[in-house]
Amino acid sequence: MPMSRRTKLTLLAVFIVGGIGGVIALSAAKRANKATDVRLEAVVQRDLTATVTASGRIEAKRSVDVTADITGRITMIAVKEGDLVRQGQLLLQIDPSQYAAELSRAQALMASGEAGLVQARANKDQAQRSLDRAKELQRSGNSLISTEQVEQAQTTFEVSQANYNSAMAQTAQARAGVQQARDNLNRTHLFAPISGRVVRLPVEVGEVAVPGTFSRENALLMTIADLSTVLAKVRVDETDVIKLAFRDSVRITIDAYPDTSFTGRVTMISNSAQLTTGQLASAQATQAVDFDVEITLDHPPADIRPDLSATATIVTDTRHNALAIPIIALTVRQHTALPSGDRPAETTAGAPSAVAHDTGAPGDSAKPKEVEGVFVVNHGIAIFKPVKVGIAGAEYFEVVSGLQQGDTIVAGTYQAIRDLKDSSRVRPMAGGSGPQGQGGPR
């Protein structure tokens, strides 16, 4: 029986729709099987060096600020900034006229006091002799002297003794005044307390020097630094300071010497953090803190000076011939822990199963957790595999467990690793080639 026109149109529509659906499904399947372009790298042995980098400034191990102990106008400066000086060398002179006059007055007072002391001693001796005679007459039993006269002689002696003691005290005070005036006069000449270089000289002739009782900064006349031992004083973050150890080797770069690097050793690690004013005032210690670390330079340049900017690269650990992976290759994925008996077998194609597993504690087998790992490539399939890493070098991590030498891993790009999913198909990037013998995507 011939089909009607309506039936023919219906069947035609069904065929068209089915064909379109098949094309869409085939296209989706092809997109699903499309390989991701990645950079591949083999796991090999490398020498790794772990370092901590910190910045700071150059300082002298020993420096002394020269300040005045007296007030006076500066009349002479015997050195210039940058000069080398010896201990005991004259540095600066303060106007001595005022203190020379004070010394003269003190010496006059002392002379007057000494003269008064001589007179008081003579009066005391005379009163002592008069008292002795009066007592001798009284003991003889005659009536040549009365009891009242003896008592008067005793009183005269006691008064003269008191005057003598007072004169002695005044003389001692006058002598102390002379010594103080002489010391003040000597303080008008300032001498180098140590041998070194004048690294700071903020004053000029004619300025007034003042003692540093209230403001040491205003009282500073110059700074002398002993640059025979030079330090690089840097601040290390709290997360890195625990990695440091005494005598760790260091490479120091100084901005003033752009084409040269210097060596040194860690000689001091602070036990307490250097807190800012804001951190001290804050009730909650939520901000990261830094610790002072001092590095002694082995062979500093002769013309080095304090306050130069420096960067220290401190070697904290080394590994020789360690399995290594690029730092960029390490990523984090959710990883389902299953008991070892529940692990699926490998695929028939020879590639590992699409799900990676590790042994978890009972009760946690079905709970996914984020772990560190890399994508291992076999026959063009990238499988996420957890790894344990050790020290970090400049570009590579040490592999402690999880990989073997010769394994092929996805080493880039960053975007590809970030978006890559477990069991994805991958292929070497154009212009590069994957490791030999590992097989590309098929």
C-alpha positions in Angstrom: 0.0 0.0 0.0 1.6 3.3 -1.0 2.6 5.7 1.8 0.7 9.0 2.0 2.4 12.3 1.5 2.0 13.1 5.2 3.8 9.9 6.3 6.7 10.5 3.9 7.2 14.0 5.3 7.2 12.7 8.9 9.8 10.0 8.2 12.0 12.5 6.4 11.9 14.8 9.4 12.8 12.0 11.7 15.8 11.1 9.5 17.0 14.7 9.4 16.7 15.2 13.2 18.5 11.9 13.8 21.3 12.9 11.5 21.8 16.3 13.1 21.9 14.6 16.5 24.5 12.1 15.4 26.7 14.9 14.0 26.4 16.8 17.3 27.2 13.7 19.3 30.2 12.8 17.1 31.5 16.4 17.4 31.2 16.3 21.2 33.0 13.0 21.4 35.9 14.4 19.3 36.1 17.4 21.6 36.1 15.1 24.6 39.0 13.1 23.2 41.0 16.2 22.2 44.5 16.2 23.7 45.8 19.1 25.8 49.1 20.6 24.7 51.6 20.4 27.6 55.3 20.5 28.2 56.7 17.1 29.3 59.8 16.5 31.4 61.5 13.3 32.7 62.2 12.9 36.4 66.0 12.9 36.8 68.6 13.4 39.5 69.8 16.9 40.2 71.9 18.8 42.7 69.6 21.0 44.7 70.3 23.9 47.0 67.7 25.4 49.4 68.1 29.0 50.2 66.4 31.8 52.1 66.7 35.4 50.7 66.5 38.5 52.9 67.4 42.1 52.5 69.0 44.6 54.9 72.0 46.9 55.3 75.7 46.8 55.8 76.8 47.7 59.4 80.1 47.7 61.2 80.4 45.2 64.0 81.6 47.9 66.3 80.8 51.6 66.0 80.8 54.5 68.6 78.8 57.7 68.6 80.9 60.6 69.8 78.9 63.1 71.9 79.7 66.0 74.1 79.6 65.9 77.9 79.5 69.7 78.2 77.8 72.6 76.4 79.9 74.9 74.3 80.5 76.2 70.8 82.6 74.1 68.4 85.8 76.0 67.5 87.7 73.3 65.6 87.1 70.0 63.8 90.3 68.1 63.1 88.9 65.4 60.8 86.6 65.0 57.8 83.9 62.5 57.1 85.5 59.4 55.6 88.9 59.9 57.4 90.6 57.0 59.1 91.5 57.8 62.7 93.5 56.1 65.4 92.4 55.6 69.0 93.3 58.7 71.0 93.5 61.0 68.0 92.1 64.6 68.5 88.7 64.9 66.7 87.1 68.1 67.8 87.5 71.1 70.2 84.9 73.0 72.1 85.5 76.6 73.1 87.6 76.2 76.4 87.5 79.8 77.6 84.5 79.4 79.9 85.9 76.2 81.4 89.4 77.7 81.8 87.8 80.6 83.8 85.9 78.2 86.0 89.1 76.3 86.7 90.8 79.5 87.7 88.0 80.3 90.1 88.0 76.8 91.5 91.8 77.0 92.1 91.4 80.4 93.9 88.7 78.9 96.1 90.9 76.0 96.9 93.9 78.2 97.7 91.7 80.2 100.1 90.4 77.1 101.6 93.8 75.7 102.2 94.9 78.9 103.8 91.9 78.8 106.1 92.7 75.2 106.9 96.2 76.2 108.0 94.8 78.9 110.3 92.2 76.5 111.7 94.9 73.9 112.4 97.1 76.6 114.2 94.1 77.7 116.3 93.3 74.1 117.2 96.9 73.4 118.2 97.0 76.5 120.3 93.7 75.6 122.0 95.0 72.1 122.6 98.2 73.4 124.4 96.1 75.8 126.5 93.8 73.0 127.6 96.7 70.8 128.5 98.3 73.5 130.7 95.0 74.2 132.4 94.5 70.5 133.2 98.1 70.2 134.5 97.6 73.1 136.9 94.3 71.6 138.1 96.0 68.3 138.8 98.7 70.0 140.9 96.1 70.9 143.5 97.0 74.5 144.0 94.6 77.4 143.5 96.4 79.0 140.5 93.5 78.0 138.2 89.8 77.7 138.8 87.5 75.0 137.5 85.7 77.6 135.4 89.0 78.4 133.6 89.5 74.8 132.8 86.0 74.4 131.4 86.6 77.5 129.3 89.8 76.1 127.9 88.0 72.9 127.1 85.3 74.8 125.3 87.8 76.8 123.3 89.6 73.7 122.2 86.3 72.0 121.1 85.4 75.1 119.0 88.8 75.2 117.4 88.5 71.5 116.6 85.1 72.0 115.0 86.5 75.0 112.9 89.4 72.8 111.8 87.1 70.0 110.7 84.9 72.5 108.8 88.0 74.0 107.1 89.1 70.5 106.1 85.7 69.8 104.5 85.7 73.1 102.7 89.2 72.5 101.4 88.2 69.0 100.2 85.1 70.6 98.5 87.4 73.2 96.8 89.7 70.5 95.6 86.8 68.5 94.1 85.7 71.7 92.4 89.1 72.1 90.9 89.1 68.6 89.7 85.6 69.0 88.2 86.6 72.2 86.5 89.8 70.6 85.2 87.7 67.6 83.8 85.3 70.0 82.1 88.3 71.8 80.6 89.7 68.5 79.4 86.3 67.6 77.9 86.6 70.5 75.5 89.0 68.3 73.5 87.4 65.1 72.1 89.5 62.2 71.2 88.8 59.0 69.1 87.5 56.3 71.5 88.4 53.6 68.9 90.4 53.2 65.7 88.2 53.3 62.6 86.6 55.5 59.9 84.6 58.6 60.5 81.3 57.5 58.9 79.1 60.4 60.1 79.9 64.0 60.8 76.7 66.1 61.1 78.2 69.2 62.7 80.1 72.3 61.6 82.5 74.7 63.3 80.4 77.4 65.1 77.6 75.1 66.1 76.9 74.5 69.8 77.5 71.1 71.2 75.1 69.9 73.9 75.1 66.9 76.1 72.9 64.0 75.1 70.8 63.9 78.3 67.5 64.5 76.5 68.2 63.9 72.9 71.1 61.8 71.7 70.4 62.5 68.1 70.8 66.3 68.7 73.9 65.7 70.7 75.7 63.5 68.1 78.9 65.0 66.9 80.3 62.1 64.8 80.2 58.4 64.5 83.4 56.2 64.2 83.0 52.7 62.8 85.5 49.9 63.1 85.2 48.3 59.6 87.7 45.6 60.2 84.7 43.3 60.8 81.7 44.1 58.5 78.2 42.7 59.0 75.2 42.4 56.8 72.2 42.8 59.1 69.0 41.5 57.5 65.5 40.7 58.6 64.1 37.2 57.9 60.5 36.3 57.9 59.2 34.1 60.8 58.4 31.2 58.4 62.0 31.1 57.2 64.0 31.9 60.3 63.6 28.4 61.7 65.4 27.0 58.7 68.6 28.9 59.5 71.5 27.7 61.6 74.6 29.3 63.0 77.5 29.3 60.5 75.2 28.8 57.4 77.1 29.9 54.3 75.7 33.1 52.6 76.2 34.9 49.3 75.8 38.7 49.7 75.1 41.2 47.0 75.5 44.9 47.6 73.8 47.4 45.4 76.9 49.6 45.4 78.9 46.7 43.9 76.6 45.5 41.1 79.1 43.2 39.4 80.4 41.5 42.6 79.1 39.1 45.2 80.6 38.4 48.6 80.6 35.4 50.9 79.9 35.2 54.6 78.5 33.2 57.5 75.5 33.6 59.7 76.9 34.7 63.1 73.8 35.7 65.0 70.1 34.8 64.8 67.8 36.9 67.0 65.7 35.0 69.6 63.0 37.7 69.6 61.1 39.4 66.8 61.5 43.0 65.8 58.0 44.4 66.3 56.8 47.6 64.8 55.1 50.3 66.9 51.8 49.2 65.4 52.4 45.6 66.3 53.3 46.6 69.9 50.1 48.6 70.2 47.9 45.9 68.7 46.3 43.5 71.1 46.2 40.8 68.5 49.4 39.5 67.0 48.0 38.7 63.5 50.8 40.3 61.4 53.8 38.4 60.3 57.0 39.3 62.2 60.7 39.4 61.2 63.8 38.4 63.0 67.2 40.1 62.9 70.0 38.0 61.4 73.6 39.1 61.3 76.0 37.8 58.7 79.8 38.4 58.9 81.4 39.0 55.5 84.5 37.0 54.8 86.4 39.5 52.7 84.7 42.9 52.6 86.0 45.6 50.1 88.3 48.2 51.6 86.0 51.1 50.6 82.8 49.6 52.0 80.7 51.8 54.3 77.7 51.3 56.7 74.1 51.7 55.5 74.7 50.2 52.0 71.7 48.1 50.9 72.5 44.4 50.8 70.7 41.2 49.8 71.7 37.9 51.5 71.0 34.5 50.0 71.5 32.0 52.9 72.1 28.4 52.0 70.0 26.3 54.4 70.3 22.8 52.9 71.8 20.9 49.9 71.0 17.6 48.1 73.3 15.9 45.7 71.9 13.6 43.0 68.3 13.9 44.3 65.2 13.1 42.2 63.7 16.4 41.2 60.6 17.9 39.6 60.0 21.4 38.4 58.4 23.6 41.0 55.7 24.5 38.5 54.8 20.8 38.1 53.6 20.4 41.7 49.9 21.0 42.0 47.0 20.2 44.4 44.0 18.0 43.7 41.3 16.2 45.6 42.4 12.7 46.3 40.1 9.9 47.4 41.7 7.6 49.9 40.5 4.0 49.6 41.6 0.8 51.4 44.3 -1.0 49.5 42.0 -4.0 48.8 39.5 -1.7 47.0 42.0 -0.3 44.5 40.9 -0.8 40.9 43.2 -2.6 38.4 45.0 -0.8 35.6 43.2 -0.3 32.3 43.6 -2.7 29.5 45.4 -0.1 27.5 48.3 -0.3 29.9 47.7 3.1 31.4 47.0 3.5 35.2 43.5 3.8 36.4 41.8 7.2 36.1 41.6 7.5 39.9 44.6 7.7 42.1 44.4 6.3 45.6 46.3 6.0 48.8 45.8 4.1 52.1 43.6 6.1 54.5 42.5 5.5 58.0 39.4 3.4 58.6 36.3 5.6 58.4 38.0 8.1 56.1 38.1 6.0 52.9 35.4 7.9 51.0 36.3 11.4 52.1 38.3 13.3 49.4 41.1 15.5 50.6 43.5 17.8 48.8 47.0 16.5 48.4 50.1 17.6 46.5 51.1 15.7 43.4 52.0 15.8 39.8 50.5 14.5 36.5 52.4 11.4 35.4 52.1 10.7 31.6 51.9 7.2 30.2 50.7 6.5 26.6 49.4 10.1 26.3 47.2 9.9 29.5 48.0 12.2 32.4 47.3 10.6 35.8 47.4 12.6 39.0 49.8 11.0 41.4 50.5 12.2 45.0 54.1 12.9 45.8 56.1 13.9 48.9 58.6 16.6 48.3 61.6 17.7 50.3 63.7 20.8 50.0 63.0 23.4 47.3 65.8 24.7 45.1 65.6 27.7 42.8 63.5 25.8 40.2 63.1 22.3 41.4 61.6 20.3 44.3 63.3 17.3 45.8 61.1 14.2 45.4 61.1 12.1 48.6 58.5 9.6 47.5 55.9 8.9 44.8 58.0 9.0 41.7 60.8 7.0 40.1 63.7 8.2 37.9 62.6 8.3 34.3 58.9 9.0 35.0 57.4 11.5 32.6 55.5 14.3 34.1 53.6 17.4 33.0 56.0 20.3 33.6 54.0 23.1 32.0 52.4 25.3 31.2 51.1 26.8 34.4 47.7 27.3 32.8 47.6 23.7 31.4 48.5 22.2 34.8 45.9 24.3 36.6 43.1 23.2 34.2 44.3 19.6 33.7 42.0 16.9 35.0 42.9 13.4 36.0 43.1 10.9 33.1 43.1 13.7 30.5 44.7 13.1 27.1 47.9 15.2 26.6 50.4 15.7 23.9 53.8 17.5 23.7 53.6 21.2 22.9 54.4 22.2 19.3 58.1 23.0 18.9 59.0 20.6 21.8 59.3 16.8 22.1 58.4 14.6 25.0 60.9 12.2 26.6 62.0 9.3 24.5 60.3 6.0 25.0 57.2 7.3 26.8 54.8 7.4 23.9 52.8 10.3 22.7 49.0 10.6 22.5 47.4 8.3 20.1 
